[in-house]
Amino acid sequence: KSRPASWEAIMLADGNLKYGYLPLDVDGYEEMCDAYLVVAGQRFPVHSAVLGVHSRLLRKMTIDLRNNSASLGNDGKLEIPLDDSVSVRDVTMMLAFVYGHRPELES
């Protein structure tokens, strides 16, 4: 079995996920996330401002969804659903790039 890439989510012994695309050396960074990208039933914590800087589409989606209370999760954070054509791997690779990680791609 191959090891996950450093930017992929890893299940910790306590059952929580550690998101490799977020800075690992900053305490509380994940708690500062104000939104989730939702793909294939999985929620990926993100900073909507960071996404907005990197993507006009995600910026527009965020602005549009903020006006709809049905887009908020139980924790009050915005949930940004992505199309079924987007895979979990696509999202983790995109987030790794957005957050400054440069993953090596296999061809």
C-alpha positions as CSV (number, residue, x, y, z in Angstrom):
1,K,0.0,0.0,0.0
2,S,1.4,3.4,-0.9
3,R,1.9,6.2,1.6
4,P,-0.5,9.2,1.3
5,A,1.1,12.4,-0.1
6,S,2.1,14.9,2.5
7,W,-0.8,17.2,1.4
8,E,-3.5,14.6,1.7
9,A,-5.8,14.2,4.8
10,I,-4.5,11.7,7.3
11,M,-6.6,9.9,9.9
12,L,-5.1,10.4,13.4
13,A,-5.2,7.8,16.2
14,D,-7.9,9.9,18.0
15,G,-10.2,9.6,14.9
16,N,-9.7,13.2,13.7
17,L,-8.5,14.1,10.3
18,K,-5.3,16.1,9.8
19,Y,-5.4,18.1,6.6
20,G,-2.0,18.2,5.1
21,Y,-2.7,21.2,2.9
22,L,-3.1,23.5,6.0
23,P,0.1,24.7,7.7
24,L,1.1,22.1,10.2
25,D,3.2,24.4,12.4
26,V,0.5,26.9,13.3
27,D,-1.7,26.0,16.2
28,G,-5.4,26.8,15.7
29,Y,-5.1,27.4,12.0
30,E,-7.8,24.9,11.2
31,E,-10.2,26.5,13.7
32,M,-9.8,29.8,11.8
33,C,-11.3,28.3,8.7
34,D,-14.7,29.8,8.1
35,A,-16.0,27.5,5.4
36,Y,-15.9,24.0,4.0
37,L,-15.6,22.7,0.4
38,V,-17.9,19.7,0.2
39,V,-17.1,17.0,-2.3
40,A,-18.3,13.4,-2.3
41,G,-19.8,13.8,1.2
42,Q,-16.4,15.0,2.7
43,R,-15.9,18.5,4.1
44,F,-12.6,20.2,3.7
45,P,-12.0,23.2,6.0
46,V,-10.9,26.3,4.1
47,H,-10.6,30.1,4.5
48,S,-13.1,31.7,2.1
49,A,-10.8,34.7,1.6
50,V,-7.9,32.5,0.6
51,L,-10.1,30.7,-2.0
52,G,-11.5,34.0,-3.2
53,V,-8.0,35.3,-3.9
54,H,-7.2,32.3,-6.1
55,S,-10.5,31.6,-7.9
56,R,-13.1,34.0,-9.3
57,L,-15.6,31.1,-9.4
58,L,-15.1,30.1,-5.8
59,R,-15.3,33.8,-4.8
60,K,-18.6,34.2,-6.6
61,M,-20.0,31.0,-5.2
62,T,-19.0,32.1,-1.7
63,I,-20.6,35.5,-2.0
64,D,-23.8,33.9,-3.4
65,L,-24.0,31.2,-0.8
66,R,-23.4,33.6,2.1
67,N,-26.8,35.1,1.3
68,N,-28.5,31.7,1.8
69,S,-28.8,30.5,5.4
70,A,-29.4,27.0,4.1
71,S,-25.7,26.9,3.0
72,L,-24.5,27.1,6.6
73,G,-23.6,23.9,8.4
74,N,-24.6,23.0,12.0
75,D,-21.4,24.8,13.1
76,G,-22.4,28.0,11.3
77,K,-19.7,27.7,8.7
78,L,-20.4,28.1,5.1
79,E,-20.6,24.8,3.1
80,I,-19.6,25.2,-0.6
81,P,-20.8,22.1,-2.5
82,L,-18.7,21.1,-5.5
83,D,-20.0,19.3,-8.6
84,D,-19.9,15.5,-8.9
85,S,-17.2,15.8,-11.6
86,V,-14.8,17.0,-8.9
87,S,-13.0,14.2,-7.0
88,V,-11.6,14.3,-3.5
89,R,-8.1,14.0,-5.0
90,D,-8.8,17.0,-7.2
91,V,-9.8,19.1,-4.2
92,T,-6.9,18.0,-2.1
93,M,-4.5,18.8,-4.9
94,M,-6.1,22.2,-5.5
95,L,-6.0,23.1,-1.8
96,A,-2.4,22.0,-1.5
97,F,-1.6,24.5,-4.4
98,V,-3.7,27.3,-2.9
99,Y,-2.1,26.9,0.5
100,G,1.4,26.9,-0.9
101,H,2.3,23.2,-1.1
102,R,3.7,22.1,-4.4
103,P,2.9,18.4,-4.6
104,E,4.9,16.2,-7.0
105,L,2.5,14.7,-9.5
106,E,2.8,11.2,-10.8
107,S,2.3,10.8,-14.5
